[in-house]
Every structure is written in C-alpha cells, then in structure tokens.
C-alpha cells in the first residue's frame, strides 16, 4: 500500500494548494456568519437556524469539492501528461485510483472539520455557551462526510470513461436521483404497470441512497441520532464505495491512454 499512500499524500498536498478549496471554505464560513445574523433576527429559533444553515453549507460546499475536483483527479493528470510518467513507474492503475480517492477524502475530512469548527464558533458567538446536545452536530457532519466520499467515488468512476463535462453531469444526476431512491421504492401509482413499478423499485436499490445520510432535522431539534443508523450508513458507504471504486479500477485498467 506504499504506492497508494504516496499518491494520496501528493493529491492531498495539491488539493490544499488549490485556491478553489480555500475560496469554497471561506464561502462556507461566510454562510455561517450570515446564519448568525439571520438567527439574531429569528428570535427564539436562533440555534435552529444556525445549525440548519451551517450543516447545509457544509454539505453544499463539500458536494462542489467532491464533484468538480473528484472529476478532475484523473482527467487533469491526463491533460498535463503527468499520468503517463507516473504509470511508467512500478505502480498499478488501481493503486493510482485508490490513492487519488484517498487523497481527496483526506482533503474533504480536513475541510469538513474546519467548517464544523466554524459552525461551533457561530453557535458559541450567539449563545456564549455550548449545550450537551450540540455534540450531535459531529454525527451529522460525519454522515455528510460519508456521503461526500461516495460522491467522489462516483465522480472518479465516470471520469474514467467519459469527458469531464459529462462526468460532472452524470455525477450530479446520480446524486439527485439518489435523494429520491426511497420515494422510488415506495412509489404507488395507478397508471403504472406492475412491470414498470418493479423496474423503479429495482433502480431504487441500485442508486446510492443519499437520503439515509441526512439527519439535519433530527440534529436541529437537539435529538440524538441512533447508533444503529450511524453504523448502517458507515457499512453502506464502505460497501457501495468499494463496489464503485472496483468498477472504476476495471474501467481504467482497460482504457487506452495513448
């Protein structure tokens, strides 16, 4: 795994040096500052407004990073011709992909932690104290991070066989569809045939169920997220991500890079 670690650390360094990341994090912290102002206007629900807007900012900014940088992890190396020199060394293609994925996952972890700290700072600024229920925010941001790693895996899969523009469209489309996976599973319509409903149900199981990672409403109201849900989401993200990355490695290993 030494080759994977080398690629991951180099990817992390490149991402940290990228000004886009700093701009996105700054924008997220700016949104949290706006949450403080909105919270002060919304008398009696300041904490709920700050938590809701803060978690939304962490999720939205993370999605932008995961999609746009995730798609460019492979295509940028090919455009710069640095991929060919790298693969000429004793490193397998799958090691390159896993290393790139791990590097961006590390970057997302650091940025999510920074934005979470900003959210706690916003809460402390308004309340001048932190309640015991505020620790539940860590659970919410952890599930957001799991969701972001899945999006990175999907972005890398699509970038292995199509253009960056189409890879972005496919990744965003899968993400939006994944938000409604449960709705497709429970779909009941009188004007649809049983075969069509069965097809929708099968698609719902294939799509990544991103709605499972959304616990914003629970945390906003100061309620704890069950440990079983956190465990299920963790196992789901690991298994689904492993399947997607395996598919990406198979596609990338057969791709003609000449």
PAZAPA-4460 file (N, C-alpha, C; in steps of 0.05 Angstrom, whole numbers, plus 32768, in hexadecimal, padded with zeros to 4 digits):
% residues 258
    n_x    n_y    n_z   ca_x   ca_y   ca_z    c_x    c_y    c_z   seq   type   mol
   8010   7FE8   8000   8000   8000   8000   8011   8019   8000     1      X     A
   802B   8016   7FFE   803D   802E   7FFF   8037   8040   7FE7     2      X     A
   8033   8034   7FCF   802D   8044   7FB8   8014   8054   7FBB     3      X     A
   7FFF   8047   7FC6   7FE6   8054   7FCB   7FEA   806C   7FDD     4      X     A
   7FF9   8068   7FF3   7FFE   807E   8006   800D   8095   7FF9     5      X     A
   8020   8090   7FE8   802F   80A5   7FDB   801D   80B5   7FC9     6      X     A
   800C   80A8   7FB9   7FF9   80B6   7FA8   7FE6   80C6   7FB8     7      X     A
   7FDC   80BB   7FCF   7FC8   80C8   7FE0   7FD4   80E2   7FEC     8      X     A
   7FEC   80E0   7FF6   7FF8   80F8   8003   7FFE   810E   7FEE     9      X     A
   8007   8106   7FD7   800C   811A   7FC1   7FF2   8127   7FB9    10      X     A
   7FDC   8117   7FB7   7FC2   8122   7FB0   7FB8   8135   7FC5    11      X     A
   7FBD   812E   7FDE   7FB5   8140   7FF4   7FC4   815A   7FF3    12      X     A
   7FDE   8159   7FEE   7FEE   8172   7FED   7FE5   8183   7FD5    13      X     A
   7FDF   8177   7FBE   7FD6   8186   7FA7   7FBB   8194   7FAD    14      X     A
   7FA9   8185   7FBA   7F8E   8190   7FC0   7F90   81A6   7FD4    15      X     A
   7FA1   81A4   7FE8   7FA4   81B9   7FFC   7FAF   81D2   7FEF    16      X     A
   7FC1   81CF   7FDB   7FCD   81E6   7FCE   7FB9   81F3   7FBA    17      X     A
   7FA4   81E5   7FB4   7F90   81EF   7FA1   7F80   8206   7FAD    18      X     A
   7F81   821D   7FA1   7F73   8235   7FAC   7F55   8231   7FAC    19      X     A
   7F4A   8220   7F9B   7F2D   821B   7F9A   7F24   8210   7FB5    20      X     A
   7F33   81FF   7FC1   7F2B   81F3   7FDA   7F29   8209   7FF0    21      X     A
   7F3D   821B   7FF1   7F3C   8230   8005   7F24   8242   8000    22      X     A
   7F1E   8248   7FE7   7F08   8259   7FE1   7EED   824C   7FE9    23      X     A
   7EEB   8232   7FE4   7ED3   8224   7FEC   7ECF   8223   800A    24      X     A
   7EE5   821E   8018   7EE3   821E   8035   7EDD   8239   8040    25      X     A
   7EE9   824E   8034   7EE3   8269   803C   7EC5   8270   8038    26      X     A
   7EBB   8266   8021   7E9E   826B   801B   7E8D   825D   802F    27      X     A
   7E95   8244   8037   7E85   8236   804B   7E85   8244   8066    28      X     A
   7E9C   824E   806E   7E9E   825D   8087   7E8E   8277   8085    29      X     A
   7E8E   8283   806E   7E7E   829B   806A   7E60   8295   806D    30      X     A
   7E57   827E   8062   7E3B   8276   8066   7E34   8272   8083    31      X     A
   7E47   8267   8092   7E42   8264   80AF   7E40   827F   80BD    32      X     A
   7E51   8292   80B4   7E4E   82AD   80BF   7E33   82B9   80B9    33      X     A
   7E29   82B3   80A0   7E0E   82BC   8099   7DF9   82AE   80AA    34      X     A
   7DFF   8295   80B2   7DEC   8286   80C3   7DEA   8294   80DE    35      X     A
   7E00   829F   80E8   7DFF   82AD   8101   7DEC   82C5   80FF    36      X     A
   7DEF   82D4   80E9   7DDE   82EC   80E6   7DC1   82E4   80E3    37      X     A
   7DBC   82CF   80D4   7DA0   82C6   80D0   7D95   82BC   80EA    38      X     A
   7DA6   82AD   80F9   7D9D   82A3   8112   7D96   82B8   8126    39      X     A
   7DA5   82CE   8126   7D9F   82E4   8138   7D84   82F2   8131    40      X     A
   7D7E   82F1   8117   7D64   82FD   810E   7D4E   82EA   8116    41      X     A
   7D53   82D0   8113   7D3E   82BB   8119   7D3E   82B6   8138    42      X     A
   7D31   82C7   8146   7D31   82C5   8163   7D24   82AB   816C    43      X     A
   7D32   829D   817E   7D28   8284   818A   7D31   826B   817B    44      X     A
   7D3A   826E   8162   7D42   8257   8153   7D5E   825B   8148    45      X     A
   7D6E   826B   8156   7D89   8272   814C   7D9A   8258   8148    46      X     A
   7D99   8247   815C   7DAA   822F   815B   7DA2   821D   8143    47      X     A
   7D88   8219   8140   7D7E   8208   812A   7D86   8213   810F    48      X     A
   7D84   822D   810B   7D8B   823A   80F2   7DA9   8237   80EC    49      X     A
   7DB9   823C   8101   7DD6   823A   80FD   7DDF   821D   80F6    50      X     A
   7DD4   820A   8104   7DDB   81EE   80FF   7DD2   81E5   80E3    51      X     A
   7DB9   81ED   80DC   7DAF   81E5   80C2   7DBF   81F1   80AB    52      X     A
   7DC4   820B   80AC   7DD4   8218   8097   7DF1   820F   8097    53      X     A
   7DFC   820A   80AF   7E17   8201   80B1   7E1B   81E6   80A5    54      X     A
   7E0A   81D3   80AC   7E0C   81B8   80A0   7E07   81B8   8082    55      X     A
   7DF5   81C9   807A   7DEF   81CB   805D   7E08   81D5   804E    56      X     A
   7E16   81E9   805A   7E2E   81F4   804E   7E44   81DF   804C    57      X     A
   7E47   81CF   8062   7E5C   81BA   8061   7E56   81A6   804C    58      X     A
   7E3C   819E   8049   7E34   818A   8035   7E38   8195   8018    59      X     A
   7E2E   81AD   8013   7E2F   81B9   7FF8   7E4B   81BD   7FEF    60      X     A
   7E5B   81CA   8000   7E77   81CF   7FF9   7E86   81B5   7FF5    61      X     A
   7E81   81A2   8006   7E8E   8188   8003   7E87   817A   7FE9    62      X     A
   7E6E   817D   7FE1   7E65   8171   7FC8   7E74   817E   7FB0    63      X     A
   7E77   8198   7FB1   7E86   81A6   7F9C   7EA2   819C   7F9A    64      X     A
   7EAF   8199   7FB1   7ECB   818F   7FB1   7ECC   8172   7FA7    65      X     A
   7EBA   8161   7FB1   7EBA   8145   7FA9   7EB5   8141   7F8B    66      X     A
   7EA3   8150   7F80   7E9C   814D   7F64   7EB1   8158   7F52    67      X     A
   7EB7   8172   7F55   7EC9   817F   7F41   7EE6   8177   7F44    68      X     A
   7EF0   8174   7F5C   7F0B   816B   7F5F   7F0D   814C   7F5B    69      X     A
   7EF8   813E   7F64   7EF8   8121   7F60   7EF9   8119   7F43    70      X     A
   7EEA   8127   7F32   7EEB   8122   7F15   7F06   8128   7F09    71      X     A
   7F13   813D   7F14   7F2D   8145   7F09   7F45   8135   7F12    72      X     A
   7F41   8123   7F25   7F57   8114   7F30   7F66   8104   7F1B    73      X     A
   7F56   80F8   7F08   7F62   80E8   7EF3   7F67   80F9   7EDA    74      X     A
   7F52   8108   7ED2   7F54   8117   7EB9   7F6A   812C   7EB9    75      X     A
   7F6E   8138   7ED0   7F83   814D   7ED2   7F9F   8141   7ECF    76      X     A
   7FA3   8129   7EDA   7FBD   811B   7ED7   7FC2   8114   7EBA    77      X     A
   7FAC   810C   7EAC   7FAF   8105   7E90   7FB5   811D   7E7F    78      X     A
   7FA7   8134   7E85   7FAC   814C   7E75   7FC8   8157   7E79    79      X     A
   7FD2   8154   7E91   7FED   815E   7E96   8003   814A   7E8E    80      X     A
   7FFB   8133   7E86   800D   811D   7E7D   801E   8112   7E95    81      X     A
   8017   8119   7EAD   8026   810F   7EC4   801D   80F2   7ECB    82      X     A
   8006   80EA   7EC2   7FFC   80CF   7EC7   800E   80BA   7EBA    83      X     A
   8017   80C0   7EA2   8027   80AD   7E93   8042   80A8   7EA0    84      X     A
   804E   80BE   7EAA   8068   80BB   7EB8   8064   80AC   7ED3    85      X     A
   804D   80B0   7EE0   8048   80A3   7EF9   8044   8085   7EF5    86      X     A
   8034   807E   7EE1   802E   8062   7EDC   8046   8053   7ED1    87      X     A
   805A   8062   7EC7   8072   8055   7EBD   8082   804A   7ED5    88      X     A
   807D   8053   7EED   808A   804A   7F05   807C   8030   7F0F    89      X     A
   8088   8022   7F22   807C   800A   7F2C   8063   800F   7F3D    90      X     A
   804E   8018   7F2F   8034   801E   7F3D   801D   8014   7F2B    91      X     A
   800B   8006   7F36   7FF4   7FFC   7F27   7FDF   8012   7F23    92      X     A
   7FCE   800F   7F0F   7FBA   8023   7F0B   7FA6   8024   7F22    93      X     A
   7F9F   800D   7F2D   7F8C   800D   7F43   7F98   801B   7F5C    94      X     A
   7FB2   8019   7F60   7FC0   8027   7F76   7FBE   8045   7F72    95      X     A
   7FC1   804E   7F59   7FBF   806A   7F52   7FA3   8074   7F59    96      X     A
   7F8E   8065   7F51   7F72   806E   7F57   7F6C   806E   7F75    97      X     A
   7F74   805A   7F83   7F6E   8059   7F9F   7F7D   806F   7FAE    98      X     A
   7F96   8074   7FA5   7FA5   808A   7FB1   7F99   80A5   7FAD    99      X     A
   7F8F   80AA   7F94   7F81   80C3   7F8E   7F68   80C5   7F9F   100      X     A
   7F59   80B0   7FA2   7F41   80B0   7FB2   7F47   80B6   7FCF   101      X     A
   7F5B   80A8   7FDA   7F63   80AD   7FF6   7F6D   80C9   7FFB   102      X     A
   7F7B   80D4   7FE7   7F85   80EF   7FEB   7F6F   8104   7FEC   103      X     A
   7F5B   8101   7FDA   7F45   8114   7FDB   7F33   810F   7FF3   104      X     A
   7F31   80F6   7FFC   7F22   80F0   8015   7F2F   80FE   802D   105      X     A
   7F4A   80FE   802D   7F58   810B   8042   7F53   8129   8041   106      X     A
   7F53   8134   8029   7F4E   8151   8026   7F32   8158   802F   107      X     A
   7F1E   8148   8028   7F03   814C   8031   7F00   814B   804F   108      X     A
   7F0F   8138   805B   7F0E   8135   8078   7F18   814E   8086   109      X     A
   7F2F   8159   807C   7F3A   8171   8088   7F27   8189   8084   110      X     A
   7F1C   818C   806C   7F0A   81A2   8067   7EF0   81A0   8077   111      X     A
   7EE6   8188   8079   7ECD   8184   8088   7ED2   818A   80A6   112      X     A
   7EEA   8182   80B0   7EF1   8188   80CC   7EF3   81A6   80D0   113      X     A
   7EFF   81B4   80BD   7F02   81D1   80BF   7EE7   81DF   80BF   114      X     A
   7ED5   81D6   80AD   7EBB   81E2   80AC   7EAA   81DB   80C4   115      X     A
   7EAE   81C4   80CF   7E9F   81BC   80E8   7EA9   81CD   80FF   116      X     A
   7EC3   81D2   8100   7ECD   81E4   8115   7EC1   8200   8112   117      X     A
   7EBE   8209   80F9   7EB1   8223   80F4   7E94   8223   80FD   118      X     A
   7E86   820D   80FA   7E6A   820B   8102   7E69   820D   8121   119      X     A
   7E7B   81FF   812E   7E7B   8200   814C   7E82   821C   8155   120      X     A
   7E93   822A   8147   7E9A   8245   814E   7E82   8257   814A   121      X     A
   7E72   8253   8135   7E5A   8263   8131   7E46   825E   8148   122      X     A
   7E43   8245   8150   7E31   8240   8166   7E3A   824D   8180   123      X     A
   7E54   824B   8185   7E5F   8257   819E   7E5C   8275   819D   124      X     A
   7E5F   8281   8186   7E5D   829E   8184   7E41   82A8   818B   125      X     A
   7E2D   8299   8183   7E11   82A0   8188   7E09   8299   81A5   126      X     A
   7E0F   8281   81AE   7E06   8277   81C8   7E19   827C   81DF   127      X     A
   7E33   8281   81D8   7E48   8285   81EC   7E4D   826C   81FC   128      X     A
   7E42   8256   81F3   7E47   823C   8200   7E3F   8226   81ED   129      X     A
   7E46   820E   81F3   7E3F   81F7   81E2   7E30   81E3   81F3   130      X     A
   7E1A   81D9   81E9   7E0A   81C6   81F8   7E14   81A9   81F2   131      X     A
   7E0C   8197   8203   7E14   817B   81FF   7E09   816F   81E5   132      X     A
   7DF2   8179   81DC   7DE6   816F   81C4   7DF5   8178   81AB   133      X     A
   7E07   818C   81AE   7E16   8196   8197   7E2A   8181   818D   134      X     A
   7E30   816D   819D   7E43   8158   8194   7E37   8148   817E   135      X     A
   7E1C   8148   817B   7E0F   8139   8166   7E17   8144   814A   136      X     A
   7E21   815D   8149   7E2A   8168   8130   7E41   8158   8124   137      X     A
   7E51   814C   8135   7E67   813C   812B   7E5D   8123   811C   138      X     A
   7E46   8118   8126   7E3A   8101   8118   7E30   8109   80FC   139      X     A
   7E23   8121   80FB   7E18   812B   80E2   7E2F   8130   80CE   140      X     A
   7E44   813D   80D7   7E5A   8142   80C4   7E69   8129   80BC   141      X     A
   7E6A   8115   80CE   7E76   80FB   80C7   7E66   80EE   80B0   142      X     A
   7E4C   80EE   80B2   7E3B   80E2   809D   7E3D   80F2   8083   143      X     A
   7E40   810D   8086   7E45   811D   806E   7E5F   8115   8060   144      X     A
   7E74   8110   8070   7E8E   8108   8065   7E8C   80ED   8057   145      X     A
   7E7C   80DA   8063   7E78   80C0   8055   7E6B   80C4   803A   146      X     A
   7E57   80D6   803A   7E49   80DC   8020   7E5D   80E7   800C   147      X     A
   7E6E   80F9   8015   7E81   8106   8002   7E95   80F2   7FF7   148      X     A
   7E9D   80DE   8007   7EB0   80CA   7FFD   7EA2   80B9   7FE7   149      X     A
   7E89   80B3   7FEA   7E7A   80A5   7FD6   7E79   80B5   7FBC   150      X     A
   7E75   80CF   7FBE   7E73   80E0   7FA7   7E8E   80E1   7F99   151      X     A
   7EA4   80E2   7FA8   7EBF   80E1   7F9C   7EC3   80C7   7F8C   152      X     A
   7EBA   80B0   7F98   7EBD   8097   7F8A   7EAE   8097   7F6F   153      X     A
   7E95   80A1   7F70   7E85   80A3   7F58   7E92   80B6   7F43   154      X     A
   7E9C   80CC   7F4C   7EA9   80DF   7F3A   7EC2   80D2   7F2C   155      X     A
   7ED1   80C3   7F3C   7EE8   80B6   7F30   7EE0   80A0   7F1C   156      X     A
   7ECB   8092   7F23   7EC1   807D   7F10   7EBA   8089   7EF5   157      X     A
   7EAB   809E   7EF5   7EA2   80AA   7EDC   7EB9   80B7   7ECD   158      X     A
   7ECC   80C2   7EDC   7EE3   80D0   7ECF   7EF6   80BC   7EC2   159      X     A
   7EF3   80A2   7EC8   7F04   808D   7EBC   7EFD   8086   7EA0   160      X     A
   7EE4   808D   7E98   7EDC   8085   7E7D   7ECE   809A   7E6D   161      X     A
   7ECC   80B3   7E77   7EBF   80C8   7E68   7ECD   80E2   7E6D   162      X     A
   7EC3   80F8   7E60   7ECF   8112   7E63   7EC9   811E   7E7E   163      X     A
   7ED8   8132   7E88   7ED3   813E   7EA2   7EB7   814A   7EA3   164      X     A
   7EAE   8157   7E8E   7E93   8164   7E8E   7E7D   814F   7E92   165      X     A
   7E7F   8139   7E82   7E6B   8124   7E85   7E6D   8116   7EA0   166      X     A
   7E85   8113   7EAA   7E89   8107   7EC5   7E7C   8117   7EDA   167      X     A
   7E7E   8132   7ED8   7E70   8143   7EEC   7E52   8140   7EEA   168      X     A
   7E48   8140   7ED1   7E2B   813D   7ECD   7E21   8122   7ED8   169      X     A
   7E30   810C   7ED3   7E28   80F2   7EDC   7E28   80F0   7EFB   170      X     A
   7E3D   80FC   7F07   7E40   80FB   7F24   7E2A   810A   7F31   171      X     A
   7E25   8122   7F27   7E0F   8133   7F33   7DF4   8125   7F2F   172      X     A
   7DF0   8119   7F18   7DD7   810C   7F12   7DD3   80F4   7F25   173      X     A
   7DE8   80E4   7F29   7DE6   80CD   7F3B   7DE0   80D7   7F58   174      X     A
   7DED   80ED   7F5F   7DE9   80F7   7F7A   7DCC   8100   7F7E   175      X     A
   7DC1   810F   7F6B   7DA5   8118   7F6D   7D92   8100   7F6E   176      X     A
   7D98   80ED   7F5C   7D87   80D5   7F5B   7D89   80C5   7F75   177      X     A
   7DA1   80C4   7F81   7DA4   80B6   7F9A   7D95   80C2   7FB1   178      X     A
   7D8F   80DC   7FB0   7D80   80E9   7FC5   7D63   80DF   7FC5   179      X     A
   7D5A   80D4   7FAE   7D3E   80CB   7FAC   7D3D   80AD   7FA9   180      X     A
   7D52   809F   7FB2   7D52   8082   7FAF   7D3C   8075   7FC0   181      X     A
   7D37   807F   7FD8   7D22   8074   7FE9   7D07   8079   7FDD   182      X     A
   7D03   8091   7FD1   7CE9   8097   7FC4   7CE3   8084   7FAD   183      X     A
   7CF8   807D   7F9E   7CF4   806A   7F88   7CED   804E   7F93   184      X     A
   7CF8   8047   7FAA   7CF3   802D   7FB6   7CD6   802B   7FC0   185      X     A
   7CCB   8042   7FC9   7CB0   8042   7FD4   7C9C   804C   7FC0   186      X     A
   7CA4   804F   7FA7   7C93   805A   7F93   7C7A   8049   7F8F   187      X     A
   7C63   8056   7F90   7C49   804A   7F8B   7C39   805B   7F78   188      X     A
   7C34   8052   7F60   7C26   8061   7F4C   7C13   804F   7F3C   189      X     A
   7BFB   8058   7F39   7BE7   8047   7F2C   7BEB   8046   7F0E   190      X     A
   7BF9   8059   7F03   7BFD   805A   7EE6   7C17   804C   7EDD   191      X     A
   7C24   803F   7EEF   7C3D   8030   7EE8   7C38   8012   7EEA   192      X     A
   7C44   8004   7ED7   7C41   7FE7   7ED6   7C52   7FDB   7EEC   193      X     A
   7C4C   7FC3   7EF5   7C5C   7FB5   7F09   7C79   7FB2   7F01   194      X     A
   7C7E   7FAE   7EE7   7C99   7FAB   7EDD   7CA9   7FC5   7EE0   195      X     A
   7C9B   7FDB   7EDA   7CA8   7FF6   7EDD   7CAF   7FFC   7EFA   196      X     A
   7C9C   7FF5   7F0C   7CA0   7FFA   7F28   7CB7   7FE9   7F33   197      X     A
   7CB9   7FD0   7F29   7CCF   7FBE   7F31   7CE9   7FC9   7F27   198      X     A
   7CE9   7FD5   7F0F   7D02   7FE1   7F04   7D0B   7FF8   7F15   199      X     A
   7CF8   800A   7F1D   7CFF   8020   7F2E   7D0A   8016   7F49   200      X     A
   7CFE   8001   7F54   7D07   7FF7   7F6D   7D23   7FEB   7F6B   201      X     A
   7D29   7FDE   7F54   7D44   7FD3   7F50   7D58   7FEA   7F4D   202      X     A
   7D51   7FFF   7F3F   7D62   8016   7F3C   7D68   8023   7F57   203      X     A
   7D54   8024   7F68   7D57   8030   7F82   7D6C   8022   7F93   204      X     A
   7D6F   8008   7F8F   7D83   7FF8   7F9E   7D9F   7FFB   7F92   205      X     A
   7DA0   8002   7F78   7DBA   8006   7F6B   7DC5   8021   7F71   206      X     A
   7DB4   8035   7F71   7DBC   8051   7F77   7DC7   8053   7F94   207      X     A
   7DDB   8064   7F98   7DE4   8069   7FB3   7DCF   8078   7FC2   208      X     A
   7DC8   806F   7FDA   7DB3   807B   7FE9   7DBF   8091   7FFA   209      X     A
   7DC0   80A9   7FEF   7DCD   80C0   7FFD   7DBB   80CB   8013   210      X     A
   7DA1   80C6   8012   7D8F   80D0   8026   7D95   80C4   8041   211      X     A
   7DA0   80AC   8042   7DA6   80A0   805C   7DBB   80B0   806C   212      X     A
   7DCB   80C0   805E   7DE0   80CF   806C   7DD6   80EA   8076   213      X     A
   7DBD   80F1   8070   7DB2   810B   8078   7DA5   8109   8093   214      X     A
   7DB2   8113   80A8   7DA6   8113   80C3   7DA4   8130   80CD   215      X     A
   7DA3   8142   80BB   7DA3   815F   80C2   7D8B   8165   80D4   216      X     A
   7D73   815B   80CD   7D5B   8162   80DC   7D5E   8157   80F9   217      X     A
   7D69   813F   80FB   7D6C   8133   8116   7D7F   8143   8127   218      X     A
   7D96   814A   811C   7DAA   8159   812B   7DA1   8176   8131   219      X     A
   7D93   8182   811E   7D8A   819D   8122   7D78   81A0   813B   220      X     A
   7D68   818B   8140   7D56   818B   8157   7D63   8180   8170   221      X     A
   7D7D   817C   816F   7D8C   8174   8187   7D88   8157   818F   222      X     A
   7D81   8146   817C   7D7D   812A   8181   7D95   811A   8177   223      X     A
   7D9B   8104   8185   7DB1   80F4   817E   7DAA   80E2   8167   224      X     A
   7DBF   80DB   8157   7DBC   80C9   8141   7DC3   80AD   814B   225      X     A
   7DB2   8099   8145   7DB7   807F   814F   7DD1   8073   8145   226      X     A
   7DDE   8064   8157   7DF8   8058   8150   7DF4   8043   813A   227      X     A
   7DDD   8036   8139   7DD8   8022   8124   7DD8   802F   8109   228      X     A
   7DCB   8047   8107   7DCA   8055   80ED   7DE6   805D   80E4   229      X     A
   7DF6   8067   80F7   7E12   806F   80F0   7E22   8057   80E7   230      X     A
   7E1E   8040   80F5   7E2D   8028   80ED   7E24   801E   80D1   231      X     A
   7E0A   801E   80CD   7DFF   8016   80B3   7E09   8028   809C   232      X     A
   7E09   8042   80A1   7E13   8054   808C   7E31   8051   8087   233      X     A
   7E40   804B   809C   7E5D   8047   8098   7E62   802E   8088   234      X     A
   7E54   8018   808E   7E58   7FFF   807F   7E4E   8003   8062   235      X     A
   7E38   8010   805F   7E2D   8015   8044   7E41   8025   8033   236      X     A
   7E4C   803A   803F   7E5F   804B   8030   7E78   803C   8028   237      X     A
   7E82   802B   803B   7E9A   801B   8035   7E95   8007   801F   238      X     A
   7E7F   7FF9   8021   7E79   7FE4   800D   7E72   7FF0   7FF2   239      X     A
   7E61   8005   7FF1   7E5A   8011   7FD8   7E72   801F   7FCB   240      X     A
   7E82   802D   7FDC   7E9A   803A   7FD1   7EAE   8026   7FC6   241      X     A
   7EB1   800F   7FD4   7EC3   7FFA   7FCA   7EBA   7FF0   7FAF   242      X     A
   7EA0   7FEC   7FAC   7E95   7FE2   7F92   7E9B   7FF6   7F7C   243      X     A
   7E95   800F   7F82   7E99   8024   7F6D   7EB7   8027   7F66   244      X     A
   7EC8   8027   7F7A   7EE5   8029   7F74   7EF0   8011   7F66   245      X     A
   7EE5   7FF9   7F6C   7EED   7FE1   7F5D   7EE5   7FE4   7F40   246      X     A
   7ECD   7FEE   7F3B   7EC4   7FF2   7F1F   7ED6   8007   7F11   247      X     A
   7EDD   801C   7F20   7EEF   8031   7F14   7F0A   8025   7F0D   248      X     A
   7F15   8014   7F1F   7F2F   8007   7F1A   7F2D   7FF5   7F02   249      X     A
   7F18   7FE6   7EFF   7F15   7FD4   7EE8   7F13   7FE4   7ECE   250      X     A
   7F04   7FFA   7ECE   7F02   800B   7EB6   7F1C   8018   7EAF   251      X     A
   7F29   8022   7EC4   7F42   8031   7EBF   7F59   801E   7EB6   252      X     A
   7F58   8005   7EC0   7F6D   7FF2   7EB8   7F6A   7FEA   7E9A   253      X     A
   7F52   7FED   7E8F   7F4E   7FE6   7E73   7F4F   7FFE   7E60   254      X     A
   7F52   8015   7E6C   7F52   802D   7E5C   7F6C   8031   7E4D   255      X     A
   7F6B   8038   7E33   7F82   803D   7E23   7F8B   805A   7E28   256      X     A
   7FA2   805D   7E35   7FAB   8078   7E3C   7FBD   8085   7E27   257      X     A
   7FC0   8078   7E11   7FD1   8084   7DFB   7FC2   8099   7DEC   258      X     A
***
